[in-house]
């Protein structure tokens, strides 16, 4: 039996979706974020030393990192269903997008999120203007340019592809879902990228995605209805 250690509003949602897409039996171990910090609880460290989610256990195997988990589940349980033929050009496209999602696309999005949290953190009133100025400077000088470079890149790719690998829905789409859902949840970004909005809407319309929402409960980056 596969157990998914599931943290609310996290990358674990796409692993839950993948399990539903593959039609696998699984158990869900739920974790709530710490109210103050918003971080994962210390109890997750009993599962994996880094104390982060997602983590799965499958028999004697404990596996962390979204990309590794997606690749493991897809290769072990759904190669015909969610993967292209191994060794083909399309296979290497799959490998690329699998790593791109967290290796290139997510870091600037996460940095922007962290800076927004810093801006909203409690601090002396006389410090706030300085912090806001620093955050705005970092955003305009670096993060905004990086984020739009990546979003334009993905949108241009999807302008001539239905899914990340073309006409074939794959595990690469599941891996790409989380960073793009965070983008679409931000109206400032979403309104500039209608193709990304349409792509995320198509992902979220899949029956297995909807099953995962029911299984996982409230998800801040999910569809409005």
PyMOL commands that set and color helices and strands:
alter all, ss='L'
color gray80, all
select helices_A, chain A and resi 12-22+42-46+66-77+79-82+89-120+125-159+171-184+187-190+194-204+207-216
alter helices_A, ss='H'
color red, helices_A
select strands_A, chain A and resi 2-7+26-31+55-58+61-64
alter strands_A, ss='S'
color yellow, strands_A
deselect
rebuild
show_as cartoon
